[in-house]
Amino acid sequence: MNRMPIDERRTQLIDAALRLAARDGVEAVTVRGVAQEAGVSLGVVHYCFADKDALLQAMGLSMALVASEPVQSALDGTRGDLRTLAHAAADGLWEGLQPRRHMRLLTFEFATAGVRNRALRPVAQHHLEQTWAMTRGSLEQLAQSGGVRFSMDLDLLARLVAGYIDGIEIAWLIQQDDEVTLASFHALADYVLSLVVDEPDADPA
């Protein structure tokens, strides 16, 4: 067996699992199937992941990270006022959607598999919570960059924004209407900006 650092091996196995899921569906992901896809023994998979659920959770985290990368890059790489940052994030959502079409489709299949299969529900719920947490992180970064806060509870706003993004992306996967999709992401940015309020001074005069 090729001696590979465990982090690299885990990444290799997650990538194999994602390929398998994209080709044959989430429910086709088994320890044996991933081992065959990656060209390794069952023992290698068991060494890297305690069980199938642990592997599925790692897949979910990988999908959430991939989905958040374009927005994070936009927020980190853009200089300007709050409106500029928010709309840069909207552009990031669009720029990340097209080349990652298969990954976004797999994300939605991951969710529906959790609805249909009770055994997969905890894994799907975990992935959903990861998505909300990453969305919250982006909103926090946006607010901190402008020294503002939101008039809505941040956890609730993160859930709403994540839900809006999912809806926009599902519509694009079906309709392939680029212009409407980009406009929708920017409308979402305007909605988030409409909830901005000034942060109260820490030491009022």
C-alpha positions in Angstrom: 0.0 0.0 0.0 1.3 3.5 -0.9 2.2 5.2 2.4 0.3 8.5 2.2 -0.2 11.0 5.1 -3.7 10.4 6.6 -4.9 13.9 5.7 -4.1 13.3 2.0 -5.6 9.8 2.2 -8.8 11.2 3.7 -9.0 13.8 0.9 -8.4 11.0 -1.7 -11.3 9.0 -0.2 -13.6 11.9 0.1 -13.0 12.8 -3.6 -13.7 9.1 -4.5 -16.9 9.2 -2.5 -18.0 12.4 -4.2 -17.3 10.9 -7.6 -19.3 7.8 -6.7 -22.2 9.8 -5.4 -22.3 12.1 -8.4 -22.4 9.1 -10.7 -24.6 6.6 -8.9 -26.3 8.6 -6.2 -25.7 9.3 -2.5 -27.2 6.0 -1.4 -24.6 4.2 -3.5 -21.8 5.4 -1.2 -20.6 2.5 0.9 -17.3 1.7 2.5 -16.7 -1.1 -0.1 -17.8 1.1 -3.0 -15.5 4.0 -2.0 -12.6 1.5 -1.6 -13.2 0.2 -5.1 -13.5 3.7 -6.5 -10.3 4.9 -4.9 -8.4 1.6 -5.6 -7.6 0.9 -2.0 -8.4 -1.8 0.5 -11.4 -1.8 2.9 -8.9 -1.5 5.7 -7.6 1.9 4.4 -11.1 3.3 4.4 -11.8 2.0 7.9 -8.5 3.4 9.1 -9.4 6.9 7.9 -13.1 6.9 8.8 -14.8 5.3 11.8 -17.8 4.3 9.8 -19.9 5.2 6.7 -21.6 8.0 8.6 -18.2 9.6 9.4 -17.4 9.4 5.7 -20.7 10.9 4.6 -20.2 13.8 7.1 -16.8 14.5 5.7 -18.3 14.5 2.2 -20.9 17.0 3.5 -18.3 19.3 4.9 -16.3 19.1 1.7 -19.3 20.2 -0.3 -20.1 23.0 2.1 -16.5 24.3 1.9 -16.5 24.1 -1.9 -19.7 26.1 -2.1 -18.4 28.8 0.3 -15.0 29.3 -1.4 -16.1 31.8 -4.1 -17.9 34.0 -1.6 -15.1 33.8 0.9 -12.6 34.7 -1.8 -14.8 37.6 -2.9 -15.0 39.0 0.6 -11.3 38.5 1.3 -10.2 40.0 -2.0 -12.5 43.0 -2.4 -11.9 46.5 -1.0 -14.7 49.0 -0.8 -17.8 50.0 1.1 -20.4 47.6 2.4 -22.5 47.6 -0.8 -19.4 46.8 -2.9 -18.6 43.9 -0.6 -22.1 42.5 -0.6 -22.4 42.6 -4.4 -18.9 41.1 -4.8 -20.2 38.2 -2.7 -23.2 38.0 -5.1 -20.8 37.8 -8.1 -18.9 35.1 -6.2 -22.0 33.0 -5.8 -22.6 33.2 -9.6 -19.0 32.6 -10.5 -18.9 29.6 -8.3 -22.1 28.1 -9.5 -21.3 27.4 -13.2 -18.0 25.4 -12.8 -19.4 23.5 -9.8 -22.8 22.5 -11.3 -22.3 18.8 -10.5 -21.3 19.6 -6.9 -24.4 21.8 -6.3 -26.6 19.1 -7.8 -25.0 16.6 -5.5 -25.7 18.9 -2.5 -29.4 18.9 -3.2 -29.4 15.1 -3.8 -27.7 14.8 -0.4 -30.6 16.7 1.2 -33.3 14.7 -0.5 -31.6 11.4 0.3 -31.8 12.4 4.0 -35.5 13.0 3.6 -36.1 9.6 2.0 -33.7 7.5 4.0 -34.1 7.8 7.8 -30.6 6.4 8.2 -29.1 9.3 6.2 -31.2 12.0 7.9 -28.6 12.8 10.7 -25.9 13.2 8.1 -28.1 15.5 5.9 -29.0 17.5 9.0 -25.3 17.8 9.9 -24.5 19.1 6.4 -27.4 21.6 6.7 -26.0 22.9 9.9 -22.6 23.3 8.4 -24.1 25.3 5.5 -25.9 27.6 8.0 -22.7 28.1 10.0 -20.6 29.0 6.9 -23.4 31.4 5.8 -23.4 33.0 9.2 -19.6 33.4 9.0 -19.8 35.2 5.8 -22.5 37.5 7.1 -20.5 38.2 10.3 -17.5 39.1 8.1 -19.6 41.4 6.0 -21.0 43.2 9.1 -17.6 43.5 10.8 -16.0 45.0 7.7 -18.5 47.8 7.8 -18.8 48.2 11.5 -22.5 47.4 11.3 -25.0 44.8 12.5 -28.2 43.3 11.2 -31.7 44.1 12.4 -32.6 40.3 12.2 -31.2 37.6 14.5 -28.0 36.4 12.7 -28.8 32.7 13.0 -32.2 33.3 11.4 -30.7 35.5 8.7 -28.1 32.8 7.9 -30.9 30.2 7.5 -32.9 32.6 5.2 -29.9 33.5 3.1 -28.9 29.9 2.7 -32.5 29.0 1.7 -32.6 31.8 -0.9 -29.3 30.7 -2.4 -30.5 27.1 -2.6 -33.7 28.2 -4.4 -31.9 30.4 -6.9 -29.4 27.6 -7.7 -32.1 25.0 -8.1 -33.9 27.3 -10.5 -30.7 27.8 -12.5 -30.0 24.0 -12.6 -33.5 23.5 -14.2 -33.8 26.7 -16.3 -30.2 27.6 -17.1 -31.2 31.3 -17.2 -27.9 33.0 -16.5 -29.2 36.6 -16.5 -32.0 36.0 -14.1 -29.8 34.0 -11.8 -27.2 36.7 -11.5 -29.9 39.3 -11.0 -31.4 37.1 -8.3 -28.0 36.9 -6.4 -27.7 40.7 -6.5 -31.3 41.1 -5.3 -30.4 38.9 -2.4 -27.4 41.1 -1.7 -29.7 44.2 -1.7 -32.1 42.4 0.7 -29.2 41.7 3.1 -28.1 45.3 2.9 -31.7 46.4 3.7 -31.3 44.8 7.1 -28.1 46.7 8.0 -28.2 49.0 11.0 -25.4 51.0 12.5 -23.5 49.3 15.4 -24.1 51.3 18.6 -21.1 53.1 20.0 -19.4 51.1 22.7 -18.9 54.3 24.8 -21.9 56.6 24.3 -21.2 60.3 25.1 
